[in-house]
Amino acid sequence: MSEQLGSCWPFVGRGGQLARVREALRARAGVMIVGEAGVGKSRLAAQALSVLGGYGVVRALGTATAATIPFGAFAHALTGPPGAGENLLRWAARHLRDRAGGGRLLVSVDDAHRLDPASAALVHHLASSGAAAVVVTVRSGARQPAPITALWKDELLDRIELRPLDRDGVEAVLAEALGGEVAAPTVRRLAEVSGGNLLYLRELVHAGRTSGRLAVRDGAWRWCGELSLTARLRELVEARIGRLEPDERETLELVAFGEPVGAALVAGLTSAEAVERLEERGLVAAVADGRREHLRLGHPLYGQVVRDGCGTLRARRRLRTLAGALEAGGARQEAGGTGEAGGAGEAGRAGEAGGPRRREDVLRAAVWRLDGGSAVAPDTLLDAAGVALARQDPRLAARLARAAHEAGAGVSAVALLGQALVVLGESETAVAALRRAAGAAVTEGERARHAASLGINLAWAGADAEACAVLDAAGESVTDPALRREVGLYRGMADFLAGRLTSAARSPALPRTSTGAPETAGSPASTGSPAPTRAGASLAGWEAQAAALEAWVGAYAGRTERSLAVVHRILGEPGDVTPDDGWTVGAPHALPALLDAACAARVFSGRLAEAARTAERGMALGEGEPPVTGFGAHRAVVARLRGDVAGAARFAGEDAARLPAGTPYLGRCLAELAHASALLGRTVRAGEALARAERPAARWAFTWQPALQAAVWVAAADGDLDGAVAACRSAARHAEEGEQYGYLMFALHDLVRLGRPGEAAGRLAELAERVDGPLVRLFARHAGAAGDPGELRAVAEEFERLGMVLYAAEAAAHEAAAYLRMGRGTQARGARTRAWALARRCPGVTTPALVELATPELTPRQREIVRLAAAGLTNRQIAARLAVSTRTAANHLQAVYDKLGVNDRTQVGRLLGAP
């Protein structure tokens, strides 16, 4: 990337608007480009003018200084006094036309909202009279001289609203400016902080490069560390904020420290008028949140600048003010029974003394108090930590739990800290803290919560035997049924993580049918309790946790329909329904587990589109870092099966870069990165990723399995096919021992892909009776069709229908090999061409089945004829186009048919991608 970002900043992401500007200049008097400061109005205008020919261009700039002088913006272009009695507008227009030479006059004015009245009248005169084409830029929301407003109101100019770049636009600009791939989290962060404003984005990139926070790491540009602002960027933002009255500054500071913060709350602390003035200036914006109306800053960078402008004492005072107002509002609602806040359940109430009733209000008030230096009641901090963990923000939850413990909350705070640390991958720290606090657990509730937290941390760390011992002892020592159920659920989770799915499914903590089997949604002998009015409504925490365990077990055991029924009962369609806060506070790990189960169940049943949507929902889960369960691995699996293996490597690599070192989910992401890299022939990167994956992934059965299956393709990429087959057998054995029947069918199918269908056919046929969905049956068909090219073609077509393009290409290659063994060369060529066409949709991928595929050897003339034939031209028309005889054209086309093994011009065009 050039060090001179200002002069070389790329023009990317505005192709549609550029075309509109050029069209407007051809079709009418010109164009007005409207947008906020820094969005790229001037650059768009300059880019449009840079390629125009036949114009004499006069440029002008509206400034505050020139606005005090008649024709001040055009002073550089106007020489000599007007003639006696000459109309001033005609005089100015004549001078500008003279500067155009022999071409048509084009006047370009930046910041036309700042023009003096005479200059504004001149621009309007030129446009309305047709004396010149006009391009003007205007800042959104700025007061404009009446003649400039009339330009678009009277439809003299085409008006183009230039909005900030979206995330894709920011990614394109960054990739071009930095000259390489930019990591997705970095794109997301810079898009959010810059708000898509090109000027701010440029300065952020410059600041990041200067400070070293933005640099190439692991092959991509990544931002590491805190946001840094250059002095220039700070000045730009301060200039945009402008001068503030005292009540406006106080209002802006309250919003900067509290956003999103209730509009009524801020207006009560300052004034409604101040809020309205800031909204008019675009410094704050009102957004609806249910029955509430919240305020946010007009741009993310305003908050950084405003907060930096406050000293420590003033910042703390602002935070205490916000907390006090929120708490007082909640107390009034408790007393009066009315107000904006809502919510029910013990975890949502703020205490005997009253307080904010919405759970997020409990969290926000506690954080503001803590940051403001106020003492906070231990129970309040504990409640807030629970809400933070339910919102999938484990870092904040851990901070609040530590504060609660320091404030005297006791062993309950340590237990909750352990639940947060397990997500952060800090199980060893959690185990040490829980061991120290063991003696403080006195009541049954404390002992149960302590054991649950210690047990899950031990299980997370791979200490399965000790985890089970702790949980079994707790289950025997507590007498309260609800507490026994809670401990039992964690015992079931330990069984699941260790690969004892049958034991997990038999957990007495799971709901039972009258037959004694675990209850599932739709079971004929379910409890008979009325179904909730909507997914998840009025659900208790233990019910959600039990459902998560049931869904998890079902998904990885291959009972995908049962798993998805449970998920649907709790969440509706994942991604469409946000669960009620009541059960998420009581079961903070349930939501990610349910989504993980849904992803796995959908992949194992061949529902790739649904799996991708669910994985994206999981990737967006929570407001904090790190990602909760590495859903990038699921997204990578879907991309790999679809043939987008480079995309698979990207999804897995990005999540791996964000996950903490101590979590097994890191191993799963690294395993998928190794798998994708191996298929792309990046053997060094694949080996390194696999080596890094092994230790964390090995802790759990279902995270170890992707590493075992990645080892198959790492060996194959190194040319060690015997080693790949041995690794495949090992993966299948581990899957079977761990009751991971969904993974088992993939491991067995890998044997088919490696040319050993006889080893897998019988076992896949048996597995089809155990695993739900069409995919396992298709795998079994693939294994059983080794000598049947017709059946292999049907298998390839079914893989393609499911979106599994890579498997479809391999099955077509197997079809070609079967034809060759039968001595049927023509059919073999056709199958090879189909395999080649499918493999071409998997760019960069090489597997043993595809390694011998090559581009069909057509001459340039044959390819030209194919293109014309696929476009619908007859042989006679092709002959006329190419100046050859009709017979020659027909002969060429027949030669193509013979080479490719087809007999239809439409098939040829589809195979070769001809238009």
N, C-alpha and C positions, 0 to 999 in steps of 0.2 A: 504494500500500500504506500502511496506517496505520502511523504511527511507533510506536504502542503495540501492539507485536506480542503481548505477553502477554495483553492483554484481548481482542484481535480475531483471534487466531490461528484460522484456519478449522477447522471440523470436517468433514473430507473423508476419504473412503477407508475409513470404518468402517460403511457402511450395513448390511452383513450382520450385524455384531456388534450394532449398535443394535437391529435387528429381533429378534435372539435375546434381548436383555435384556428388551425389552418383552413378548415372548411368555412368557418365564419368569415375569415378574411377574403375567401374567394366568393362567398355568397352574398355578403352584405357589407355595411360600413365598417364592421370590426367586432371587437369582443371586449367584454368587461370580465376580469378574473377576480373573484371575491374569495377571501379566506383570511384566517387569523394570521397574526404576525409569525413569520418563520416557517409557514407551511409550504413555501416554494412558489409563490405567485410570480415573483420577479424571474426566477429561474425558468419557469414554464414559458413566460413571455419571451425571454431572451432565446430560449431554445427554438421557439416557433419562428422568430425573426431570423435566426441564423441561417436558415436554408431557403428563405424567400428571395427570389430574384425579381428584378424589374422595379424595385421600390427605392425611393430615396427616403431614408429613415431619419427622423428627428426624434431624439430622446429627451425626456424631461423628467424631473423628480420633484414631487411635492415635499416641501419641508416646512417646519414651523417658522423658520427665519424668512424664507422666500414668500410665505403666505402674507407677510405684511407689506409687500411691494406689488403694485399692479404688474401683471405679466411676469412676476418674479421667477416662476418656474421656467419661462422661456427666454429669460434675459440673455442667455448665451447665444440665442439664435436670432435675436431681433437687433438689427443695427440701423442707425439713422432714424431721424424723426419722421413722423407721418406727414404727408402733404397737407397743405392748408385745406381744412374742411373734410379731410379724408376720414372715413369711418374707421375707428380703431381696430375693429375685428377684421375688416377687409385688409387693412394695412398689415396686421400681424399675419394673416393667412397668406398674403402675397409674399412676405418675406420667407415664410416657411416653404412655400412652393418653389421659390427661387433656390433654396438650399437643396431641394430634391433633384436638381439638375434635370435631366431628360426623363427620369422615371416618375412613376406615380408617388405622390407624397404619402408616407405612413408615419403617423405620430404615435410614439409609445410613451406612456406616462406611468411611472411608478408612484404609488401612494397618492392616487388622485384625490383621495378624501382630504388631503392637506393643501390643495391648490387654493390660491387666492381667487377672489371672484372673477377678475378679468381673465386669468388663465383658464378657469373652469368654463367661462362663457366661450372662450376661443375654441376649446376642445369640442364643446357642444356644437358650435357653428361649423367646424370642419366636418363633423360627423353628419349633421343634419343637411348640409348643403352638398355633401358628396365630394367636397374638395380634397378629402384625405381619408385614408383608412385609419382607424384608431384602435389602439390596444391600450387599455388602462387596467391597472391593478388597484384594488380597494380593500382595505381591512374590514373584516366582518365586524358589525356592530358599531363602527365608527360613524360619527356625524359627517355627512357629506354636503358639499355645496349643492344647491338645488339643480344647477345645470348638469352635474355629474349624476345625480339621482335620476334625472330625466332621460339620460342616455339609455337606461334599461327599462324604465317605466314606459317610455314612449316607443320602446322596441326598436331603437336605433341601433343598439348593439346587442349581440347575443351575450347572455349572462351565464357564466360558468362558476359554480360553487366548487372551490377546491378544498377538499376535506383533508385532514391528516391521513397519513398512510396507515393502512391496516397492517396486521402482523406480517402478512405475506410480502407486502410492499417494503416494510422495514427489513425483512430478511433479504430481499433482493438487493436493496441498497447496501446493506452491510457486506454481503458477499462480494459485490462489485468493488466497494470501497476498500475492503480489507484484502481482496485478492485471494479468497479461499473460503472454505466451509466455516460457517459460524454455528457453534453449538446451540441447539434448540433452547435450553434454559437462558442462554445469553441473549438470544433473539427476543425471547419472551420478556426478559427483564428490561432490556433497552427499549422495546416497543412500549412497555407499560410506563417506564419512567419518562421517556420522551413524549409520550402521548401521540406518537406518529408525526411530531413536528420535526421537519428536516433540519432546521437550524439548531434546535436543541440536541438532536441526535448527533449531528456533526461534532458539536462541542463535547458531548459525552464520550464519543469515540476518541477524540483528541485527549481528553482528560484521562481516559482509561489507558491509552497507549503511553502517555507521558508518565503516569504513575506506575506502569507495569501491571496494573490490575487486569488489563485486557491484553492477552498475549496468546500465542499458539501453544496449546497443551494437548497432547494425545491426538495430534493431527487436525485440530480444529481451534478456531478462536474462541476463547472462553474468558468470561469476567469472573474473577475471584476476589472476594473481599467486599468491603463497603463501597457505597457509591461515593465518587469524588467529583467535585465541581471545580471547574477552572474559574479564575477571577472573571474572565470574560463572560462565561455562562451565568455566573451569579449576577453580573451587571445587566445582562440581557433580561433575566427574569425580574430583577428589581425594577428595571425600566418598564417592563410590561405591567407589573403590579401598580407602579405609579405612586403618586402622593395619596396618603390615607389620612382621614380625620381620626381623632383619638378613638371614637366609638367604632369606626371601621377597622382600625388596627386591632382593637381588642377582639372584635368579632372574628376577624381573619385568623388571629392567633388561636382562639378557642377552636375554630374549625380545623386548623392545622394540627393541633394536638389531639383532637377528638374524632376526626372524621372516620367513618360517617357518624354524624352526631345529629340528634333531633333538632329540627328547625325551631320548634317551639321552645325547646330548652335554651338554645343560643339566644333567641329573641328575648326570652325572659331575663337573661343575664346581661344583655346589652340593650338593643332596641330593634323592633321590627323594621324601622326605617333603615338602620345600618345594614341589616341583612338584605333588604331590597336593593339598596344602592350597590352593594357588592355583587349581587346577582345581575343587575343591569350591566355592570362592567365586565361580567364574565369571570369574576374572581372566585365566585362560589356558584354551585349549581344545586338545585333541589331535586332529589330523587325519591320516588315512592318506595316504601317498604311496608307492605300490608296496609294497615290503617295509619301508619306513621309516615311522616315526611322527614327525610334526612338531608343534611347538607354535606356536600363534598366540595373540595377545592376544584376550581376550574381547570387546573392542570397539576399533575403530580409533582412537578418541580417547585410549584409555589410553596408546598409544605416544607420541603427541604430548606428553602431560602428563609421562609418565615420563622421556622423553628431555630435555625442557626442564628437568626437575628435576636433571639431572646437569650438573656443571661440565665444562669442556672436557677437563681431564686425566682425570677419571673416565670420561667417554665414550670417550676414546681407549683407556684401559686395558681397558674392556669389549670394544671391538672387537678389540684385540690378543689378548685372552683367547679370544674366539670363533675367530679365525683360527688361533691355535696349536692349539686343541683339534681343529678340523676337519682341519688338516694332520697332526697326530699320529695321528688316527684313520685317515686315508688311508694313512699310512706303515705302520701296524700291519696294515692290510688287504693292502698290497703284500707285507709280510714273511710274513704267515700265510696268505694266500690265501683268507681268509673274511671275512665281515662283510656289512654292509648294502649297501655301494656296489656298483654294477655299471657296465657300459659297456665298450666296446672301441674300438680304433682309436688311431692315433698321437695325434690331437688330444685324446683323452680322457685320456692318461696324464699324470701330473703331473711327470715328469722322472726323472732317474737316481736322485735322492736319495729318491724316494718322495713320496707326497702323496695328496691326495684323488683318487679314481678317477673319480667322476662329473663330467661336464663342468661342471655348474652349481656343483659344489664348488670347482673351479678358479676360476671366476668370483667366487663369494662370498668365498672366502678372499682373493683379490687385492684386491677392493673393501674388505673389512674392514681389511686391512693398509694399504692406501692411506689410508683414512679415519682409521685409528688412528695415522698418522704413522710407520709402519715402512717400512724400505727393502724393496723388492720386486724380485726378479730380473727383468731385462728379458724373458727368455723367458716367464716366468710371466705378466707383464702382457700380452705379445703373445698368448699362448694365451687369456687371459681376454677380451681385446678381440675375438678371433675368435668366442668363445662368445656374447658380448653381441650382436654383429652377427647371428649365427645366430638369436638369440632375438628379432630385430627390435627391438632397442633401440639405435638408432644413436647417440644422445647418449652413452650410457654407453660404447659401443664407441669413440667418438671420444676421450672422456676417457682411457680406458685406453691407447689407441694413442699419444696424446700423452705420457702418462706413460712408456710403454715407450720412446719415442724419446728422451725426456730421460734415461732410465736407460741408454741406450746400445744400444738394439735395432737401430739403423741404418735402412737404407732399407726394410727389410721393415715396420717400424712406420709409416713414411710412406705406403707403399703401402696398408696396411690402413686408415690414417687416411683416405686418399682414398676407399676403398670405403665408409666410414661417412659422410663428408661429402657424397658424391654423393646419398645418400638424404635427407640434411638440406637438400638444395638449395643447398649451399655449394660448388658446383663451382669457382668462381673461386678461392676460398681453397685448395681442394685442388690445383688446377692450379699455382698459385704455389708451394706447398710441394713438389709433385712435381718441378717444374722445378729448384728449388734442390737437391733430393736426387739429381738425375740422375747426377751424377758419382760418387756413392757406390755405385751399382749395379755391382758387379764380377762376381759369379758369374752364370751363366746364369739360375739361379732368381731372383736379385734383379732382373736385367734384365727377365725375363718378367713378374714380379709388378708391377714398376714400370710397364712399358708397358701392362699390362692396366688398372691403376688410372688412369693418365694418359689412356689411350684412352677409357675409359668416361666419365670426367669431361668430356673434350672433347666426346664424343658427347652427353652429358647437357646440356651447355651450348649445343649447337647448332653446334659447330665441327666439322662432319662431315668436311670434307676433311682437316683436320689430324689428327683422330682416326684416320681410315683410314691416313694416312701413318705415324703412330706405330706402329700395330698391324701394318701390313705390314712395316715395317722390323724390328720385333721378331720377327715370324714368320720372316723370312729369316735373322736372325742367330743364333737359338738352334737347337741341334741335337738336344736331347733331345725325343723324340716327345711325351712327356706335356706338356712346356712348350709345344711348338708347338701342341698341341691346345688348351691353355688360352688361348693368345693368339688362336687361330683362332676360338674360341667368342666372345670379346669382339669380334672383327672381325665375326662374324655378327650380334651384337647391334647393332653400329653400323649395319650394313646395314638391319636391321629398323627401328630408330628413324628412319632416314632415308627409309623407305618403299621400300626395295629388297628386297621379300620374296622374289623369285625368287633373287637373289644370296644372301640369308641362308639360304634352304633348300638352296642348293648348297654351303654351307660345308663344307670338307673335315673340319672338326671334328665334324660330325654323324655318327652311326652310319649305315652304308650297307647297303643290301640287295645281293644279287648282281646286280641290274639297274642298280645305280649310283644308285638313287633314295634319298632319305633314309629311314632305317629307322623304322617306326612299329610300335606295339604291334599285333600281329595280322598283320603283313606276312607273306606266304607264304614269303618268302626271308629271314627274319630269321636272326640269327647261330646260332640253335639252342641257345644257352645256356639252362640250366634257369631257369624262371620263379622269381622269389623267392617264399618261402613266404608273405609278406604284402606289401602295397603298400610299396614303398620299402625293404624289408629288404636289408641288405648292399649298399647302393647307394653307389658312389663319387661324390664331389662333382662331378667333370667329367660323369658320366653324368646327374646331376640337372640340371646347368646346360644340357647339351645337350638334354635333354628339355624344359626350360623354353623354350628357343629354338624348338624344333620345335613345341611347343604354341602358342606365341605366333604364329609364322608361320601355322600352320594356321588358327587362330581368325580372324585378321583377313583372311586370304586367302579366307575363306568355306569352307574345308575343315574344317567344324566337327566332323564325326564323327572324322576323323583326330586333331584336336586333343584332343577329349575322351578318345579312346582312350589317348593319351599321358599325359594328366593322371591318368586312372584307374590306369594302370600304376604311376605314382609315388606317388599319394596315396590310392588307393582313391576313395571318394566324398568329395570335399572337404567338410570339416566333420565327417566321421565318424572320420577317421584322423589322428593326429598323427605327422608324419614322424619317422624316427629321427634323433637328433642327429648321427650320423656324417656324413651328406651335407649337412645344413644348415650345419655348420661349414665344409665344403669348398665349398659353393655358397650363400652367404648370400642372394643375390638370387633364387634359384630358386623358393622357396616363394611369395613374392608374385607372381612372374611366372606361375607355374602357375595360381594362383587367378585372376589377371587374365585369363589365356587362357580359363579355364573360364567365367568370367562372360561374356566377349564371345561365346564359342562358343554359349552357351546363349541369349543374347539373339538372336543372328543366326539361330538355328534355331527360335526361337519358344517356348523352354522357360522361361517367365517364372518359375514357382515355383522351379525348380531354380536359375535365375540369382539370384533373391532370396536363397535360402539360402546360395549360394556367396559372394555379396557380403557378407552378414552375417558369414560366417566371416572374410572378408578385413578387415572393419571391426573385428573383435575381435583381429586379428593383433598379436602383440607386446605387451609390457608397458609400453613407453614412449611418449612423444610425440615427433614428430608421427605421424599415421597413415602407414603405409608407402607406399601407392600410391593414396590417394584412392578407396577402394572405394565411398564415398558416391555417386560419379558413376554407377557401375553400378546401385546401389540406386535412384538417382533415375530412371534410364532405365526400369527395371521399373515403378516407381510411375507414371511418366508414361504409359506404354503402357496401364497398367491403368485410367487415368482419374483416379488420385489425384495430380493435378498439384501441389496444395498440399504433399502429402507429398514429392513429387519436389523441390520447391524447398527443403524443410526438410532432406532428406538431403544434397543438394548443398551447401547453405549451411553446414551444420554442419561438414562435412569441409573446406570451403574456409576456414572460420575457424581451423582447426587446422593446415592445411598450411603449410610454409615458403614464403616468397615466391619462392625460386629453383627450385622444382620444376615441370616441365611438367604434373604431375598436378593442380596448382592450377588451371592453365588449363582442364583437362578438367572439374573440378568447377564452376568459374565459368561455363563454357559451358553446362553443364546447368542451373545456376541461372538463367542468362539465358533459356534455352529455356523452362523452366517458367514463369518470370515473364511472358514474352511471351504464352504461352497463357492466362495468368490476367488479361491486360490490364494488368499492372503495367509499363507501358512505360518509365518512368523507371528503375526498378530493373533492368529487363532490359537497357537500353542501358548502364547503368553496369557491370553484371556482364560484359557482352560486351566492353566496352572494357578492363576489367581482365584478361579472359581471353586476349586476343589475343597479348600478348607472350610469356608463358610457354608457352601452348599451341602456338605456331607453331614451337617447336623440333623437334617430332617430328611425323611424318605422322599417327600414330594418335591423338595428343592435339589436333592442329589440326583434324581432321575434325569433332568435336563443335562446335567454335567456328564453323566454316563453316555447319554445319546449324542452329545456333542463330540465326545471322544471317538465315536464311530467315524464321524466325518472328518475330524482332524487327521485320523490315521489314513483315511481314504485320500485326503488331499495330499498327503505325503507319499502316496503311491503304495502304501502298505495295505493291500486289500485283505490279506490274511489277518493282519492285526485288526482291521476294521470289522471283519466278521467275528473275531474273538470278542472285541469290545461290544458288538451287538448282542452276542449271547450273554455277556455279563450284564448288560442293561436289561435284557429280558428277564434274567434270573432275579435281579434285584427288584424289578417291578413286581414280579410274581410273589416274591417273599414279602414285600411290603404291601401287598394287596392293592397295588396301583394299576388296576386293570385298564384304565384309560391310557396310561403310558405304555402298558404292556403291548397293546395293539400297535402302537407306533413303533416300538422296538422290534416286534415281529415283522412288521411291514418293511422295516429297514433291511431285514434279511432278504426280502423279495427284491428290493431295489438294488441290493448288492449281488443279485444273481443266484441266491440260494432259496428259491421259492419252496423247494421240497421240505426244508427244515421248518417252515412256518405255516404251510397250508393247513395241516391238521389242527394245530393249536389255534390258528385264527378262526377256523370253522367252529371249534369249541367255544372260543371267546365270543362269537356272535350270539351265543345263547345267554351270555352273562352281561354284555355291554349293550346299552341302548343306542338306537340311532342307525342311520344307513351307512355311516362311514366304516364301521367294523365289518359289515357285510361286504362292502366294496373292497376292503383290504383282503378279505378272504377270497373274493372272486379273482382279484389280481394274482394272489398266490396260486390259485387252482387253475389258472388259465395259461400256464407256462407254454404249452404246446399248441394252443388254440389261438391263432392270430385274429380270427373274427371276434372271439370273446375279449381278447386284449384291446381290440379297437373299441368295443363297447365300454370296456372299463375306462379307457382313455377319455372317451366322450363324457362319461359320468363324472370323472374327476374334473373335467373342464366345466361341466355344469355346476359343480359345487364350488368352483372358483379356485381349485387346487391345480394351478397351471403347471407347477413343477412336476407333480406326480403324473399329470396328463401327458407331459412330454416324455417322461420315462416309460410310461406304459406304451406309448406309440413307438418308442424306440425298441421296446421288447417285441412289439408286433412285427416290426421290420426284421428283427433277428429271427423270429419264428418263421417268417416267410422265406428267409434266406436258407434256413436249415431244410426247408421243404423244396428248395430249388425253384422257387417262384419269384424270379427277379423283378418282374414288372410290378407285382404287388408290393414287393419289398421296397422298391424305389418310392412308390406312393406313400407307404408308411413312414419311410425316412423323411420324406418331404413334410409330412404332417408333424412328425416329431421335431424337425428343424423349425417349422413355423411356430410351434408351441414354445420351443426352447428360446426362440428369439424374443419371446415375451418375458423371459427370465434373464435379463442382461447380465453378463459376466459370470453366470453359473456354469460350473462343470461338475458332473457326477459320473461315476463309472458307466451308467447307462447312456449318457449323452456325449461321452468323450469323442466318439467316432463320427458324430454328426458334423457335416460341413455344408456350407452354402451350396445349393444346387448349381451345377456348372452350366449356366446359360450364357450364350454369347450376347454382346451388347444389342445386336439386332433382334435376337430372340426376346430379350427383356423388353425392348421397345414394342414389339408386336404384342407381347403379353399385356403390357400397360394399355395399349389401344383396345385390345380385345376385351379386357376387363371393364373398360369404360363403355362398352356396348357397341363398338364399331363392328360392322360385318367385314368378312375377308376382302370384299370388293372395296369397301371404304378404306381399309388398312392399306391395300395395294395402292390406291390413289394417293393417300397421304404420304407414303414412303417411296412413291415412284417406282414400284416393282409390279410384277405381274400378280394376278390373283392367285395363280398356282403357286408362285414363290411364297406368298404370304401364308397360304394354306399349308405348304410343306414345312415352313418354319414353325407354325403352330403345332403341327402334328409331332414334330421333333421335340417340342417342349413337352407335349403329353407323354411321349415315350420316356423322356428323361425323368419326369416326375411321377410317372405311374398314375396319371389321371386322364380323364377324357372329356373334361368340361371346362370351358374357358372361365366360368365363374369361380370354380374351385381353384384354378390356377391363380386368379387374381387375389382370392382370399388368402391362399397360402403364402404368396409372395408380398402381400401387403400393397398391391397395386391399387391405385384409386379407381 
